[in-house]
Amino acid sequence: MADSEDNGLTDAARLQQPIARLLRPLVRLLIRYGVTFPALCELLRELYVNVAVHDCALPDKEQTDSRISLLTGIHRKEVRRLREAGAPVRTVPASVSRTSQIVALWLGDRRFADRKGAPAPLRRAGSPGRGPTFESLVEEVTRDVRPRAVLDEWLDRKIVSLDADGRIVLGEAAIAPDKGDERQLYYFGRNLHDHIAAAAANIVQEPAPFMERAVHYEGLSEAGARRLEALSRELAMEGLIAANREAQTLQRSDEEGRWRWTFGVYVYREDERPSSEPASGKKGARA
């Protein structure tokens, strides 16, 4: 990015305030989980070198230690050490991938839905009744793990429960993992990465390539904020389920490719503390 003449500030200086706001909840989380400032600095040092090596290389030119040092401000000796450590590998824990694929199929395929389009309770293989079974759902995604093992794991993690007829019912934890579930930390990193990557691309590219919007209001009562939260949760789930259903259809019919796609939503509310910032009143905005 080139230097900006607005207010006499460079782009780097103008980024500091939004970056500080972006990092504040992350720093709260790091402190709560015992990640110290020196530990974070070491992680950032490794990331700076890794990003400079893999994302900032010039075409047909060697990415030298000197250039990486110039880009990152990290000494050449440290650059050499960190380069030799290799690049981080994007990995998805097997249980996370398996669970996500099975839940996505249950939510998106009409064979496993009720008349209203919601995920239907599934019977066990051999039990009375008609329609698809939990075993057929699991086996459509993987045959490496027995459906009974998946069911036992999911019951323990409250991803599913059993109704009065012994059918298997998809629970809220399938969509919003509970604390301690490894999916929660995996999607914490994945979802925030994609949101920030979309927003960053919109800043540096013209025209902005991605949809990245939010509706926000200040000056609400607690009851009003909770009412809007409930409404937005309902609308968000409708959108996610519809998009997931279309993605399931495309995945079955589309040719194999290298592209990935994310459609995400978030809802947030808080009791704002008094600050020195000018009051914005009860006005909404989209950003």
MOQUI-V125903 format. One record per backbone hydrogen bond with DSSP energy under -0.5 kcal/mol. NH is the residue of the N-H (numbers start at 0). CO is the residue of the C=O. Records with the same first field share a line. If there is no record, write none. Layout:
BEGIN
NH = CO + CO
END
This chain:
BEGIN
7 = 4
8 = 5
13 = 9
14 = 10
15 = 11 + 12
16 = 12
17 = 13
18 = 14
19 = 15
20 = 16
21 = 17
22 = 18
23 = 19
24 = 20
26 = 22
27 = 23
28 = 24
29 = 25
30 = 26
31 = 27
32 = 28
33 = 30
34 = 29
35 = 33
39 = 35
40 = 36
41 = 37
42 = 38
43 = 39
44 = 40
45 = 41
46 = 42
47 = 43
48 = 44
49 = 45
50 = 46
51 = 47
52 = 48
53 = 49
54 = 50
55 = 50 + 51
60 = 57
63 = 61
67 = 63
68 = 64
69 = 65
70 = 66
71 = 67
72 = 68
78 = 74
79 = 75
80 = 76
81 = 77
82 = 78
83 = 79
84 = 80 + 81
85 = 82
90 = 88
92 = 90
96 = 92
97 = 93
98 = 94
99 = 95
100 = 96
101 = 97
102 = 98
103 = 99
104 = 100
105 = 101
106 = 102
107 = 103
108 = 104
109 = 107
111 = 108
112 = 109
113 = 117
116 = 113
119 = 111
121 = 167
122 = 131
126 = 123
133 = 122
136 = 132
137 = 133
138 = 134
139 = 135
140 = 136 + 137
141 = 137
148 = 145
149 = 145
150 = 146
151 = 147
152 = 148
153 = 149
154 = 150
155 = 151
156 = 152
157 = 154
158 = 153
159 = 153
160 = 168
162 = 166
165 = 162
167 = 121
168 = 160 + 166
170 = 158
172 = 157
173 = 170
174 = 171
175 = 171
176 = 174
180 = 177
183 = 180
184 = 180
185 = 181
186 = 182
187 = 183
188 = 184
189 = 185
190 = 186
191 = 187
192 = 188
193 = 189
194 = 190
195 = 191
196 = 192
197 = 193
198 = 194
199 = 195
200 = 196
201 = 197
202 = 198
203 = 199
204 = 200
211 = 209
215 = 284
224 = 220
225 = 221
226 = 222
227 = 223
228 = 224
229 = 225
230 = 226
231 = 227
232 = 228
233 = 229
234 = 230
235 = 231
236 = 232
237 = 233
238 = 234
239 = 235
240 = 236
241 = 237
242 = 238
243 = 239
244 = 240
245 = 241
246 = 242
247 = 243
248 = 244
249 = 245
250 = 246
251 = 247
252 = 248
253 = 249
271 = 269
282 = 280
284 = 215
286 = 213
END
